[in-house]
Amino acid sequence: MQKILFALVAFAAAGLLLIHPAFATPKIEPAAALEKVANGRAVLIDVREPSEWGGGVVDGALLMPLSDLRGPRKVWNKELAGANGFELVLYCRSGNRSGAAGEILEKEGWVVWNAGAFSAFPNTSLSKETPPPKK
């Protein structure tokens, strides 16, 4: 009975790791993420979709939606070309999409951190203005 219970728990835990991409990329607290960016070691990236940026973005974040990373990479290819040698710190609305993006980027050899949710960043670092669209 114990062996069966153990096997079920192990199976459930493994399943969570497979279906929840935020577990794959190492997490970082927003304050530590901002420190890495301020020290010139990392680039901060907002992977939410353009329709979400109107609610505010973290000052200095590059606006690079997950849909573009998974699709044509019009924004991602250009920005990643200039990010060689930097760690990538990602955030989104909840931490799930930043985890999914991190998993993709880690497979490509990038050092990636998941800073989680936009709402977790200190209020002093937020810009409530809608950023201009990337060209």
N, C-alpha and C positions, 0 to 999 in steps of 0.2 A: 504494500500500500504506500509506504513512504517513497519507494522508488518511482511509482507512478506519479505521485504528487510532485516530487522533485522534477521529474521529466516535464510535467505540465507547466510548472513555474518557469523552468528554463526555456521551454518552447515559447511561452508568452513573452518573456523578456527579450528573446531573440527577435520575435515578431515585432515588438515595439521599436527596436532598433532599426529594423528594415523599413517600417512604414512611417517613422517620425524622423524626417531629415535633420531636424535641429539638433539631434543627438550626435550626428556625425562630425560636425565642425566644432572645434573647441570654443567654449564660451568665454566672454570677457565682459567685465562690468563696464558700463558706459564711462565712468570716470577714468578708468584705466585705458579705455579705448581713446578717449580724448587726449590723454597724456601721451600715448604713442604717436598720435597725429601731431600734437604740438611739438614733440621732440624730433619730428621729421622721419620717423621710422615707419609710419603707416599712412595709408590713404583711407579716408572714410567714405563709404558708399551706401547710398540709400537705394535699396532694390525694389521699393514699392513702385506702383504704376503711376504715370503722370497725373491721373485723376486724383490721387491721394496727396500729392505734394502741396495742394492748396491749403491744407490744414497745418502746414508748417514743415520745415525740414531743419535738420541740425546744421548750424552754420559751418560752411566749408565742405559739406558733403557733396560728392559727385552724385548726380542723379542718373542712375543706370538701372532701368527696370529689369526684373527677372525675365520677363517675356522676351526682351531683346537678347539676353544671354542665351536663352533656349532657342531663339530664332535667328534672325539675320545678323545679329551682332553689329549693327550700324554704330551704336554708341560704344559698346563694350570693346570692340577691336581697337578703336581709336584711343580710348582712355587707357586700356591695358598696355598699349605700346609705350605709353609714357610712365607706367608704374613699375617698370623693371627695377628690382632691388628694394621695393617697398612691400611691407605686409599689407594685406587687405582686411579692413574692418568693415563688416556688413551689418546693416540693420534694416528692419521692415516694420510692419504694424505689430506683429506678435513674436517674431523670431523664427517662424516656420519657413518663410520664403528665404530669409537670409541664411538659414541652415541648408536649404536646398541649393541655393547659389554657391554656398561655401563648398558643398560636396562636389559640385561640378568643377569649381576652380581648383580645389585640392588635387583632383585627378589630373589636372593640367600642370601641376607642379607649383602652384602658388601657396604661400603661407597665408592662411585665412583664419579670421576670428569672427565669431558670431556675437555681436553686441546686443542682439535681441530686439526688443521693442522700442520704437521711436518714443513712446510715452515714458520710458525709463530714463531718458537723458535729462540732465538737470535743466530746469527752465531757463537758466541764464544763457544756455548755449543754443536756444531755439530761435529760428527766424520764422515769423508767422506770415511773411510775405510770400506770395507765389513766385517761385524762381522762374527765370526766363527759360524757354525751351532750349535744349541742346541742339546745335546745328550739326 
